[in-house]
């Protein structure tokens, strides 16, 4: 796959444009990607170029000082006409107000002319493209979720678990109960009717799987088969309620007057929901044999619906999780329902994380069947992991940061360790003599050098400033002295971008990581003082 990125540069100053083109050409080896630059000199020309059907751009690099448009309207016009296109602003004004104005009007980021480097330009363009794609995906997903909520034929509402205030309701709830959405939001869940035996103060207003008696705006009574799911909604602990109107069904049961027509209609509605619903739905027996899966579930697993019929659930999960399938089947048979997370394996071997809510149906003499509803949370979990990983990584060097050490200790993953502390010699002189940009290059180079001398399981940590550490886990802790020798020898051969001072220590007894690092630090400074003393002689 090509790493080329198409950039539309909107700049009326030839010198500034040439500088940008030079920086982008230098950026290619930095991030292993190339930039195809298309330049226009006015905003009007940019709009014409973007409208051409055979043109595709990954990002617009926009000069804020164009003569044929003002600052705000240029960005707003681009956002309105091309909402999926990321915008990075070039400004000659090095002030926060200009930057914030650009971002507030829809730009992804900004760069100050005269301070642009190949690395900063490449990084800003890369992040702008990535952020815009993520934002577009979020908007599409939010639209999908809103459509599923609004267009669901079953009445749905969400309420606050603490205050019992209704926070949102869908169109089916409006039609079935008679209140508008605004009126629903002014009500508490108790205004719809309390289930028998529920405790109003505890917040347990809705019992999953219980047929409740609800009141409409006009005073009519509705029998509702309720399904509930706890969730976070707009920053609150909330509960999602699905209330299937079973008034007629219950009445027919009580009167023992089911007709063939009613059963046929009910079955048809169910099959339509099953076949055309976007949710992941599966039916299986109590021994784990798949009886049916709707097209959405089959597609998510990489199968056709008919191929899943007869397959065991154990075949759809990774081998290490197959014992959990047996425990799940025992639990759903005993309790009648089960809600949780499961790892499934697609036909192509990919693992996916599904959250599911399954219920056992065993009516009369019919063979018991479990109907399951699932939601794929894989992408959401990965995004959360990416955000967490970014918070544990030093953005300049790519090494881990100090928060990573706290993360390891909180997770209980550290049992035994060794550490090698690394301090850069005369780093202040490098900054003072060659500038901070060169200093940053040295810091990045030191991390690359340290990683080249360590194993893949060892972790390079930037402790702050020009101080680094290599953390060795468990059995590898004993390799700390050998690692110091290896690093020292490689540095002596000129493989390090600067001189280094080293100190090491291995955990003794049950001491803390901070204590081990303190001993390594003490050794480092003793070696440095001794070395400098020898030089003085």
CORVENLIN-V700629 format. One record per pair of residues at least 12 apart in sequence whose C-alpha atoms are under 7 Angstrom apart, sorted by the first residue. I is the first residue (numbers start at 1). J is the second residue. Records with the same first field share a line. If there is no record, write none. Layout:
I = J + J
This chain:
3 = 33 + 34
4 = 33 + 34 + 35 + 36
5 = 34 + 35 + 36 + 58
6 = 35 + 36 + 37 + 57 + 58 + 59
7 = 35 + 36 + 37 + 38 + 57 + 58 + 59 + 60 + 61
8 = 37 + 38 + 39 + 57 + 59 + 60 + 61
9 = 37 + 38 + 39 + 40 + 60 + 61 + 62
10 = 39 + 40 + 41 + 42 + 43 + 46 + 61 + 62 + 63
11 = 40 + 41 + 42 + 62 + 63
12 = 41 + 42 + 66
23 = 117 + 118
24 = 118 + 122
26 = 118
27 = 118 + 119 + 122
30 = 119
42 = 66 + 68
43 = 66 + 68 + 69
58 = 85 + 129
59 = 85 + 86 + 87 + 129
60 = 86 + 87 + 88
61 = 87 + 88 + 89 + 90
62 = 88 + 89 + 90
63 = 89 + 90 + 91
64 = 89 + 90 + 91
72 = 105
75 = 105 + 106 + 107
76 = 105 + 106
79 = 106
84 = 132 + 136
86 = 108 + 128 + 129 + 132
87 = 107 + 108
88 = 107 + 108 + 109 + 110
89 = 107 + 109 + 110 + 111
90 = 110 + 111 + 112 + 113
91 = 111 + 112 + 113
92 = 112 + 113
93 = 112
94 = 112
108 = 128
109 = 128
149 = 170
150 = 170 + 171
153 = 172
154 = 172 + 242 + 243 + 244
155 = 170 + 172 + 173 + 242 + 243 + 244
156 = 169 + 170 + 173 + 241 + 242 + 243
157 = 169 + 170 + 240 + 241 + 242
158 = 238 + 239 + 240 + 241
159 = 189 + 238 + 239 + 240
160 = 236 + 237 + 238 + 239
161 = 203 + 237 + 238 + 239
162 = 203
164 = 188 + 189 + 203
165 = 187 + 188 + 189
166 = 184 + 185 + 187 + 188 + 189
167 = 185
168 = 181 + 185
169 = 181 + 184
177 = 216 + 217
178 = 216 + 217
179 = 217
192 = 214 + 215
193 = 213 + 214 + 215
195 = 212 + 213
208 = 226 + 227 + 228
209 = 225 + 226 + 227
210 = 225 + 226
211 = 223 + 224 + 225 + 226
212 = 224 + 225
222 = 245 + 247
223 = 245 + 246 + 247
224 = 243 + 244 + 245 + 246 + 247
225 = 243 + 244 + 245 + 246
226 = 241 + 242 + 243 + 244
227 = 241 + 242 + 243
228 = 240 + 241 + 242
229 = 241
274 = 294
275 = 294 + 295
278 = 296
279 = 296 + 373 + 374 + 375
280 = 294 + 296 + 297 + 373 + 374 + 375
281 = 293 + 294 + 297 + 372 + 373 + 374
282 = 294 + 371 + 372 + 373
283 = 369 + 370 + 371 + 372
284 = 369 + 370 + 371
285 = 368 + 369 + 370
286 = 329 + 333 + 369
288 = 312 + 313 + 329
289 = 310 + 311 + 312 + 313
290 = 308 + 309 + 310 + 311 + 312 + 313
291 = 309 + 310
292 = 308 + 309
293 = 305 + 308
301 = 346 + 347
302 = 346 + 347
303 = 347
316 = 344 + 345
317 = 343 + 344 + 345
318 = 344 + 345
332 = 360
336 = 359 + 360
337 = 358 + 359 + 360
338 = 357 + 358 + 359
339 = 356 + 357 + 358
340 = 355 + 356 + 357
341 = 353 + 354 + 355 + 356
342 = 354 + 355
352 = 378
353 = 376 + 377 + 378
354 = 374 + 375 + 376 + 377
355 = 374 + 375 + 376 + 377
356 = 372 + 373 + 374 + 375
357 = 372 + 373 + 374
358 = 370 + 371 + 372 + 373
359 = 371 + 372
392 = 404
394 = 462
397 = 443 + 444 + 447
399 = 447 + 460 + 461 + 462
400 = 460 + 461 + 462
401 = 461 + 462 + 463
402 = 463
415 = 474
416 = 473 + 474 + 507
417 = 472 + 473 + 474 + 477 + 506 + 507
418 = 471 + 472 + 473 + 477 + 478 + 480 + 505 + 506 + 507
419 = 469 + 470 + 471 + 472 + 480 + 504 + 505 + 506 + 517
420 = 469 + 470 + 471 + 480 + 502 + 503 + 504 + 505 + 520
421 = 468 + 469 + 470 + 502 + 503 + 504 + 520 + 521
422 = 467 + 468 + 469 + 500 + 501 + 502 + 503
423 = 466 + 467 + 468 + 500 + 501 + 502
424 = 466 + 467 + 498 + 499 + 500 + 501
425 = 499 + 500 + 501
442 = 497
445 = 497
446 = 496 + 497
449 = 496
453 = 487
458 = 470 + 471 + 472 + 473
459 = 471 + 472
477 = 506
480 = 504
481 = 504
484 = 502
501 = 524 + 528
502 = 524
503 = 520 + 521 + 523 + 524
504 = 520 + 523
505 = 517 + 519 + 520
